[in-house]
């Protein structure tokens, strides 16, 4: 089948596009990344992108709204494109409830995992705990006190609700193998499963025997936040560890990660905050008082 697909999405868009091309031989999928859309200063260039989308047989888009992305939001694209099919964000904190972003003055604070941080480590740093003492906080008592063991069910409900609203069934994903590398980087198996359903929603027929033809998992090589051993055990998932991986910054064990995180936080002038690390701080404050 000769078809052209336009993709408006985030870091999952390349994998999504490659899945479409493998599932529909002869098709061509081109990606417009939200980061480039948001920062592109040239209206002429953006007009060219919109023209390309208008000429595509089908445009697949994340469910954008609120005006941030202007004419690239699906409600606007529907006015100029032949067909627009929305596909869901795959963001999920159930496996890595300690993983957060910390922003200051509109920018992500960078650390040993790039923009990803441990709420527990950040909270401990702000409470003046040493790296050695921070490492000892990584235990099931602390995880339970912070609600980490409850996060999978909460996150599953939220993800399932958002996907169902768009016509997708992610139940098999939730009950299968681990499908996230970080809280917002799904595995290619998850992206591929969504692409299959997106084609069905678009009314594109394809040979179901092609479903095993998933593309390479590019996001696996970008960053991997571990599933802590106690959480992996609670979820009956293999492979729990404290090994942190970043494509540029390399691998770190828990002690190395904590030390590097403390060094990164120490370089931030004026402090910082985030809701998840504030919860960690309140817990630590209560525990420190009891310890005294």
C-alpha positions in Angstrom: 0.0 0.0 0.0 1.4 3.4 -0.9 0.4 5.9 1.8 1.9 8.9 3.5 1.5 9.4 7.2 2.3 12.6 9.1 3.2 12.2 12.8 2.8 15.1 15.3 4.3 13.8 18.6 7.1 13.7 21.1 10.0 11.4 21.7 7.9 8.4 20.8 7.1 9.7 17.4 10.1 8.2 15.5 9.3 4.7 16.8 5.7 5.2 16.0 6.5 6.3 12.5 8.9 3.3 11.9 6.1 0.9 13.2 3.7 2.3 10.7 6.1 1.9 7.8 6.8 -1.7 8.8 3.1 -2.6 9.3 2.1 -0.9 6.0 4.9 -1.8 3.5 5.3 0.9 0.9 4.1 3.7 3.2 6.1 6.7 4.2 5.8 8.3 7.6 7.3 11.7 8.5 7.6 13.2 11.9 7.1 16.7 13.3 8.5 16.8 16.8 6.7 19.0 19.4 10.0 20.4 20.6 10.8 21.7 17.2 7.3 23.0 16.6 7.3 24.9 19.9 10.7 26.5 19.3 10.7 27.1 15.5 10.8 30.9 15.0 10.1 30.9 11.3 6.5 31.1 10.4 7.4 30.4 6.8 8.9 27.1 7.8 6.0 26.2 10.0 3.6 27.0 7.1 5.6 24.5 5.0 5.3 21.8 7.7 1.5 22.4 7.8 1.3 22.1 4.0 3.1 18.7 4.3 0.6 17.5 6.9 -2.3 18.7 4.8 -1.0 16.6 1.9 -0.6 13.4 4.0 -3.2 10.7 3.6 -3.5 10.5 7.4 -2.1 12.6 10.3 -1.5 10.8 13.6 -1.3 13.3 16.5 -1.0 13.3 20.2 -4.1 14.8 21.8 -2.8 18.3 22.1 -4.9 21.2 23.3 -4.7 24.6 25.0 -3.1 26.6 22.2 0.5 25.8 23.0 1.2 24.3 19.6 -1.2 26.5 17.6 -2.2 25.3 14.2 -0.5 21.9 14.9 -3.1 20.9 17.5 -5.4 18.2 16.1 -8.6 20.4 16.3 -6.8 22.8 14.0 -5.3 20.1 11.8 -8.7 18.6 11.1 -9.6 21.8 9.2 -6.8 21.3 6.7 -5.9 17.6 6.7 -7.6 14.7 5.0 -7.9 12.7 8.2 -6.5 13.1 11.8 -6.3 10.3 14.2 -5.2 10.9 17.8 -2.9 8.6 19.7 -2.3 8.7 23.5 0.6 9.9 25.5 2.4 7.0 27.1 3.6 8.4 30.4 3.6 6.1 33.4 5.0 6.4 36.9 4.0 2.9 38.2 7.4 1.3 37.8 9.6 4.3 38.7 7.6 6.4 41.2 10.7 8.0 42.5 11.6 9.5 39.1 10.7 13.2 38.7 11.6 16.3 36.8 12.8 19.3 38.7 12.5 22.7 37.0 13.8 26.1 38.0 12.9 29.3 36.2 11.3 27.4 33.4 14.3 25.1 32.8 15.0 21.5 33.8 17.7 21.0 36.3 20.3 18.6 34.9 21.9 15.8 36.9 23.5 12.3 36.3 20.4 11.1 34.5 19.9 14.3 32.5 16.6 15.9 33.4 15.4 12.9 35.5 15.9 13.0 39.3 15.1 11.0 42.4 12.6 12.8 44.6 14.0 10.9 47.6 17.6 12.0 46.8 16.6 15.6 46.2 14.6 15.7 49.4 17.5 14.2 51.3 19.9 16.7 49.9 17.7 19.6 50.8 17.4 18.2 54.4 21.2 18.2 54.7 21.6 14.4 54.6 25.0 13.0 53.4 25.3 10.8 50.4 25.9 7.8 52.5 22.9 8.4 54.7 20.8 9.1 51.5 21.8 5.7 50.1 20.4 4.0 53.2 17.0 5.5 52.6 16.5 3.2 49.6 14.5 0.6 51.5 11.0 -0.8 51.5 10.0 1.1 54.6 10.7 4.4 53.0 9.2 3.4 49.7 6.0 2.4 51.5 5.9 5.6 53.5 6.2 7.7 50.3 3.4 5.7 48.6 5.6 4.1 46.0 4.0 0.7 46.3 0.6 2.3 45.5 1.7 4.2 42.5 1.3 1.4 39.9 -2.5 1.1 40.4 -3.0 4.9 40.5 -0.9 5.4 37.3 -2.6 2.5 35.6 -6.1 4.0 36.2 -4.9 7.4 34.8 -3.3 5.9 31.7 -6.2 3.6 31.0 -8.7 6.4 31.3 -6.8 8.7 28.9 -6.2 5.9 26.3 -9.8 4.7 26.5 -11.1 8.2 25.8 -9.2 8.1 22.5 -10.4 4.6 21.6 -7.4 2.6 22.7 -7.1 -0.5 24.9 -3.9 -0.6 26.9 -5.0 -3.3 29.3 -2.7 -5.9 27.8 0.2 -3.5 28.1 -0.5 -3.0 31.8 -0.7 -6.7 32.5 2.3 -7.7 30.4 6.0 -7.1 30.6 7.6 -3.8 31.8 6.8 -1.2 29.1 8.7 1.9 30.3 12.4 2.8 30.2 11.7 6.0 32.2 8.5 7.6 33.3 7.9 9.1 29.8 10.0 6.8 27.5 8.0 3.7 26.7 9.5 0.6 25.2 9.1 0.0 21.5 6.7 -2.9 22.2 4.3 -0.3 23.8 4.8 2.2 21.0 4.2 -0.6 18.4 1.0 -1.8 20.2 -0.4 1.8 20.0 0.6 2.1 16.3 -1.3 -1.1 15.5 -4.5 0.3 17.2 -4.0 3.7 15.5 -4.0 2.0 12.1 -7.2 0.2 13.0 -8.8 3.4 14.2 -7.7 5.1 10.9 -9.4 2.3 8.9 -6.1 1.2 7.3 -6.0 -2.5 6.4 -2.8 -4.3 6.8 -1.6 -7.9 7.0 -1.9 -9.0 10.7 1.1 -11.3 10.1 3.2 -8.2 10.0 2.5 -7.3 13.7 5.7 -9.0 14.9 7.7 -6.6 12.7 8.5 -4.0 15.5 11.3 -1.6 14.8 14.5 -1.2 16.9 14.0 0.2 20.4 15.8 3.6 20.0 14.7 5.0 23.4 16.3 2.1 25.2 19.7 3.6 24.3 18.7 7.1 25.6 18.1 6.6 29.3 16.9 3.8 31.6 15.7 4.4 35.1 15.7 1.2 37.1 12.8 -0.5 38.9 14.0 -0.6 42.5 14.3 -4.2 43.8 11.5 -3.9 46.4 9.1 -2.4 43.8 10.0 -5.0 41.2 9.3 -7.7 43.7 6.0 -6.2 44.7 4.9 -6.0 41.1 6.2 -9.6 40.4 8.6 -8.2 37.7 12.1 -9.5 37.2 15.2 -7.5 36.9 14.9 -5.1 39.9 18.1 -3.1 40.4 19.7 0.3 41.3 21.6 0.7 38.0 21.0 4.0 36.4 21.9 4.5 32.7 22.2 7.6 30.5 23.5 7.5 27.0 25.9 10.4 27.5 26.5 10.3 31.2 26.9 6.5 31.4 26.0 3.9 34.0 26.0 4.5 37.8 25.2 2.3 40.7 23.1 3.7 43.6 26.0 5.3 45.5 27.5 6.8 42.4 24.1 8.2 41.4 23.4 9.7 44.8 26.9 11.4 44.9 26.5 12.8 41.4 23.0 14.0 42.2 24.2 15.8 45.3 26.9 17.5 43.3 24.4 18.6 40.7 22.0 20.0 43.3 24.8 21.8 45.1 25.5 23.7 41.9 21.9 25.1 41.8 21.8 28.5 43.3 18.9 29.5 45.5 17.5 26.0 46.0 14.6 24.3 44.1 11.4 22.6 44.8 8.8 20.1 43.3 5.7 18.5 44.8 7.2 15.0 44.9 10.4 16.0 46.6 8.4 18.2 49.0 6.5 15.1 50.1 9.9 13.3 50.6 11.1 16.3 52.7 8.0 16.2 54.9 8.5 12.4 55.5 12.2 12.9 56.3 11.5 15.8 58.6 9.1 13.7 60.6 11.5 10.7 60.7 14.4 12.9 61.7 12.4 14.4 64.6 11.4 10.9 65.8 15.0 9.7 65.5 16.1 12.6 67.8 
